[in-house]
Amino acid sequence: MGRTNDTPGTGAPPSRPAERHERDLKSVNTKLRDLIASLEGQRQQYQRRRAEGTSPEPAPAAPEAEDLEKRRLQSELALAREALDQRSKEEERLRERLQEIEREHRRICDDYVVVEERNTDLASLFVALSRLHGTLERNEVMAAIQEIVTNIVGSEEMAVYELAAGSKELEPAWTFGVDGAHLPRIRVGEGVIGRVAAAGEPFVAWERTCAEEPALTACIPLKVGERVTGALAIYHLLGHKAVLGNLDRQIFDLLGAHAGAALYFTALHQRHGFGAG
Amino acid sequence: MNRKKILLVDDSSTVLLMERMILSKSPYDLVTARDGWEGVEKAKAERPDLILMDVVMPRMDGFEACRRLRADDETRQIPVIMVTTRGELQSVESGYESGCSDYVTKPINGLELLSKVRNYLGE
């Protein structure tokens, strides 16, 4: 940042151009005011004398003095105009700088919003992963899946299906917000959920509802490596959650890759006798 | 400088962890409680500057906890932000009737939460 000093060598503090111009203008203004006051005084004096008849005709001013006064006034007027002009230019420059700073401020605000959103997304993914792998108890993993779907995706209706041992059928293993007793077993390859389990690819009703299963918002295959072990069906979203977003896609990917593994680990843990007690 | 204290009341570990992650960027002291009952007790003991309160919780829900906080001279002035999955108007009205200062909906939007927290902490 450049700084100017009005009175070099005097040790006076540096002042800004706007302040300097304001001071110049004030000085010119004071001089003009003095001049006007002086002229006004002369006029009144002249009128008074004329009324009294003491001086019917003013003595003509010497041409040199009149010319000198005229030039002095012209010079002061030019100075005042110059100061005014400089001040206008400075104002214009400051206005442009202000607009520039406002644009920069808006850009930084926009960037901040993007960064904060990304932070929240990363925090959500971290939380989801921590919750899934933070326990080897089956019920806690199921509760973690439910909490992730409720609090991060935004749905209070879901069902976790698992492949029944030795069969090609999916059976409801955990439900939340839907009546599990009325959910049927599903053959792999049949219906939306069955096809998700067969293909190992998620189904997401991004823009329109699924005609085959209108209540279904998303179905994610639960995998251990490449092997599908079940499916997570997510039904209606919360009323205030209008659409699924980019974070939801990432959460679905994470659930697909880690929820199945987390459930598998709980089974291994149980099978090897490390369960409760 | 005194660090502001925030009491987080929620029975969900996921939500508590999320709130911790979002608020950890600012220098707050965070205290947690797992239900409304514990929330009221912690509010009296810890005297937080702000409370984030879940609605549906075991033992005592967020609305009742908020009513009790408002009925107690020691905790009457503490702002309470309800954190709820129930964004519907009726739930919001119940929240305000119980004396809550504001509400945010789950899934939590980090910016919205931070903005409201800073607002109520006068930052």
Chai-1 contact restraints between the chains, C-beta under 6 A:
chainA,res_idxA,chainB,res_idxB,connection_type,confidence,min_distance_angstrom,max_distance_angstrom,comment,restraint_id
A,E116,B,G110,contact,1.0,0.0,6.0,A-B,restraint_1
A,E116,B,L111,contact,1.0,0.0,6.0,A-B,restraint_2
A,T120,B,G110,contact,1.0,0.0,6.0,A-B,restraint_3
A,A123,B,M21,contact,1.0,0.0,6.0,A-B,restraint_4
A,V127,B,T14,contact,1.0,0.0,6.0,A-B,restraint_5
A,V127,B,L17,contact,1.0,0.0,6.0,A-B,restraint_6
A,V127,B,M18,contact,1.0,0.0,6.0,A-B,restraint_7
A,R131,B,T14,contact,1.0,0.0,6.0,A-B,restraint_8
A,E147,B,S12,contact,1.0,0.0,6.0,A-B,restraint_9
A,E147,B,T14,contact,1.0,0.0,6.0,A-B,restraint_10
A,N151,B,T14,contact,1.0,0.0,6.0,A-B,restraint_11
A,N151,B,V15,contact,1.0,0.0,6.0,A-B,restraint_12
A,N151,B,K106,contact,1.0,0.0,6.0,A-B,restraint_13
A,N151,B,P107,contact,1.0,0.0,6.0,A-B,restraint_14
A,I152,B,P107,contact,1.0,0.0,6.0,A-B,restraint_15
A,G154,B,P107,contact,1.0,0.0,6.0,A-B,restraint_16
A,L238,B,T85,contact,1.0,0.0,6.0,A-B,restraint_17
A,G239,B,E88,contact,1.0,0.0,6.0,A-B,restraint_18
A,H240,B,G87,contact,1.0,0.0,6.0,A-B,restraint_19
A,H240,B,T105,contact,1.0,0.0,6.0,A-B,restraint_20
